[in-house]
C-alpha cells in the first residue's frame, strides 16, 4: 500500500518511514509544505493527516487532492509513532473508521 503522510514532527521523519516500511508500505512524508504540494502528493492508496502538527493550508490542499482523486484520508490528532502504528494496523485490517474525504 502506498501512503502519503502529511504533518508530524521533522525529527520523526525517519521513524515514520521505518514504521511504514517495516509493515510493507511505501511512504512519502511531508512535514513542511513543499512547492507544488498538490502535484507532489501523486495518487497514493491513503493519506494520513496528523492534524495537530500540520498547517491549515497544507491540510486543505491534501484534502482537496484526496477528494479530486478519490483517495482515502485518515486523520489523527496525535503525531506519535504509536498512533501511526495503530492507524496502519486499522488500515490493514479493514477496520478503518475514518471518514473518506
C-alpha positions in Angstrom: 0.0 0.0 0.0 1.3 3.5 -0.8 0.8 6.2 1.8 1.4 9.9 1.9 1.9 11.1 5.5 1.1 14.8 6.0 2.3 16.6 9.1 4.2 15.3 12.1 7.5 16.3 13.5 10.6 16.9 11.4 12.8 14.9 13.7 10.4 11.9 13.4 10.5 11.6 9.6 13.0 8.6 9.6 10.9 6.9 12.3 7.7 7.3 10.4 9.4 5.9 7.2 10.8 2.9 9.2 7.4 2.1 10.8 5.7 2.1 7.4 8.4 0.2 5.5 8.6 -2.5 8.3 4.9 -3.2 7.7 5.4 -3.3 3.9 4.1 0.1 2.9 5.7 2.7 0.6 5.5 6.1 2.2 6.2 9.8 1.4 6.5 12.1 4.4 5.7 15.8 4.2 6.2 17.7 7.5 6.6 21.0 5.7 4.7 22.2 2.7 6.9 22.0 -0.5 6.3 24.0 -3.6 3.5 22.4 -5.8 2.4 20.2 -2.9 -0.7 19.2 -4.8 1.4 17.6 -7.6 3.8 16.0 -5.1 1.0 14.0 -3.4 0.5 11.8 -6.5 -2.0 9.0 -6.3 -1.4 7.0 -3.1 -3.8 4.5 -1.6 -4.2 6.6 1.5 -3.3 9.9 3.0 -2.6 10.1 6.8 -3.1 13.5 8.3 -1.5 14.4 11.6 -3.9 17.3 12.3 -2.1 18.8 15.4 1.2 19.4 13.6 0.2 20.4 10.1 -0.6 23.9 8.7 -4.2 24.6 7.8 -3.2 25.4 4.2 -1.3 22.1 3.8 -4.2 20.1 5.3 -6.7 21.8 2.9 -4.5 21.1 -0.1 -4.2 17.4 0.9 -8.0 17.1 1.4 -8.7 18.8 -1.9 -6.4 16.4 -3.8 -7.9 13.4 -2.0 -11.4 14.4 -3.0 -10.4 15.1 -6.6 -8.6 11.7 -6.9 -10.9 9.7 -4.6 -8.1 8.9 -2.0 -8.9 7.7 1.5 -7.9 10.2 4.2 -7.2 9.0 7.7 -6.8 11.7 10.4 -5.1 11.5 13.8 -4.6 14.4 16.2 -1.5 12.7 17.7 1.6 12.5 15.6 3.4 9.9 17.7 5.0 6.7 16.4 2.5 4.6 18.3 -0.5 6.4 16.8 0.9 5.9 13.3 1.3 2.2 14.1 -2.3 1.9 15.3 -3.6 3.7 12.2 -1.6 1.3 10.0 -3.0 -1.7 11.8 -6.5 -0.5 11.4 -6.0 0.3 7.7 -4.5 -3.2 7.1 -7.3 -5.0 8.9 -10.0 -3.0 7.1 -11.4 -1.6 10.4 -10.6 1.9 9.3 -13.3 4.0 10.9 -12.1 7.3 9.5 -14.4 9.0 7.0 -13.2 9.2 3.5 -13.0 12.9 2.4 
